Amino acid sequence: MKATGSRIRLERLRRKISASLPAPDTILRGSVFIRRRRCGVAGCRCAKGKGHATAYLAASMPGGRTQQISLPQELVDEARRWVEVYRRWWRAVERISAINREFFRKRWIEPRAPRKKA
């Protein structure tokens, strides 16, 4: 199948997107957020102020349940970085998928022989 300029450009873009991704061992799906609560102890500073801050990592699980994990302050920035890695991977998958749809639309894909089961 002859490679056109458009096809070559899309192949390069697909490789560039793949190469720009960080290592997958730091992927973490979820959200990091801070919840402020009052402890209820009379005279505590939280009764008059914003409350005690606790960081959480939350992720939706199959079946609609949400799992929350409290995070110590020293892990909050690291968790946020890992969540951002997940988001970068997700955006990359969507971009590569759009490129691959174009390959199918233009019939630039050759059928492969089915794999034999081991």
C-alpha positions as CSV (number, residue, x, y, z in Angstrom):
1,M,0.0,0.0,0.0
2,K,1.5,3.4,-1.1
3,A,2.3,5.8,1.7
4,T,0.9,9.3,1.1
5,G,2.1,12.5,2.7
6,S,-1.0,12.5,4.9
7,R,-0.5,9.0,6.0
8,I,3.2,9.6,6.8
9,R,2.3,12.7,8.8
10,L,-0.3,10.7,10.8
11,E,2.2,7.9,11.5
12,R,4.8,10.3,12.7
13,L,2.2,12.1,14.9
14,R,1.1,8.7,16.4
15,R,4.7,7.8,17.2
16,K,5.4,11.2,18.7
17,I,2.4,11.0,21.0
18,S,3.4,7.5,22.1
19,A,7.0,8.5,22.7
20,S,6.0,11.6,24.8
21,L,4.2,9.5,27.4
22,P,5.7,9.0,30.9
23,A,6.3,5.5,32.3
24,P,3.0,3.6,32.9
25,D,4.1,2.5,36.3
26,T,3.0,5.9,37.7
27,I,-0.6,5.9,36.4
28,L,-3.2,6.5,39.0
29,R,-6.9,7.0,38.1
30,G,-8.7,9.2,40.5
31,S,-8.9,12.6,42.0
32,V,-7.1,14.3,44.9
33,F,-9.1,16.6,47.0
34,I,-9.0,18.3,50.4
35,R,-11.9,18.1,52.8
36,R,-12.1,20.4,55.8
37,R,-13.8,19.1,58.9
38,R,-14.5,20.3,62.4
39,C,-13.3,17.9,65.1
40,G,-16.0,18.9,67.7
41,V,-13.5,19.5,70.5
42,A,-14.6,22.6,72.5
43,G,-12.0,25.4,72.1
44,C,-10.2,23.8,69.1
45,R,-9.1,26.3,66.5
46,C,-11.2,24.5,63.9
47,A,-14.5,25.6,65.6
48,K,-13.9,29.2,64.5
49,G,-11.7,28.7,61.4
50,K,-11.8,26.6,58.2
51,G,-11.5,23.3,60.0
52,H,-8.9,20.6,59.8
53,A,-7.7,19.8,56.3
54,T,-7.5,16.1,55.3
55,A,-6.4,15.1,51.8
56,Y,-8.1,12.2,50.0
57,L,-7.6,10.2,46.8
58,A,-11.0,9.1,45.4
59,A,-11.7,6.7,42.5
60,S,-14.9,5.4,41.1
61,M,-15.1,1.6,41.0
62,P,-17.1,-0.8,38.9
63,G,-20.7,-0.9,40.2
64,G,-20.7,2.8,41.0
65,R,-19.0,2.7,44.3
66,T,-16.3,5.3,45.2
67,Q,-13.2,4.3,47.0
68,Q,-11.5,7.0,49.1
69,I,-8.1,6.8,50.7
70,S,-6.8,9.4,53.1
71,L,-3.4,10.8,52.2
72,P,-0.7,12.1,54.5
73,Q,0.4,15.6,53.5
74,E,3.7,14.4,52.2
75,L,2.0,12.2,49.6
76,V,-0.5,14.7,48.2
77,D,1.8,16.3,45.6
78,E,3.0,12.8,44.4
79,A,-0.6,11.6,44.1
80,R,-1.5,14.6,42.1
81,R,1.5,14.0,39.7
82,W,0.4,10.3,39.3
83,V,-3.2,11.4,38.6
84,E,-1.9,13.9,36.0
85,V,0.1,11.0,34.3
86,Y,-3.2,9.1,34.0
87,R,-4.9,12.1,32.4
88,R,-2.0,12.5,30.0
89,W,-2.3,8.8,29.0
90,W,-6.0,9.1,28.6
91,R,-5.7,12.2,26.3
92,A,-3.0,10.3,24.3
93,V,-5.2,7.2,23.9
94,E,-8.0,9.5,22.6
95,R,-5.7,11.2,20.1
96,I,-4.1,7.9,18.9
97,S,-7.6,6.4,18.6
98,A,-8.7,9.4,16.4
99,I,-5.6,8.8,14.2
100,N,-6.4,5.1,14.0
101,R,-10.0,5.8,13.0
102,E,-8.6,7.9,10.1
103,F,-6.4,4.9,9.1
104,F,-9.5,2.7,8.9
105,R,-11.5,5.5,7.1
106,K,-8.8,5.8,4.5
107,R,-8.4,2.0,4.3
108,W,-4.7,2.2,5.2
109,I,-5.0,-0.8,7.4
110,E,-4.1,-4.3,6.1
111,P,-5.9,-7.3,7.6
112,R,-3.7,-9.5,9.8
113,A,-4.0,-13.2,10.0
114,P,-5.8,-14.3,13.2
115,R,-3.6,-15.3,16.1
116,K,-3.5,-18.9,17.1
117,K,-4.5,-19.6,20.7
118,A,-1.6,-21.1,22.7
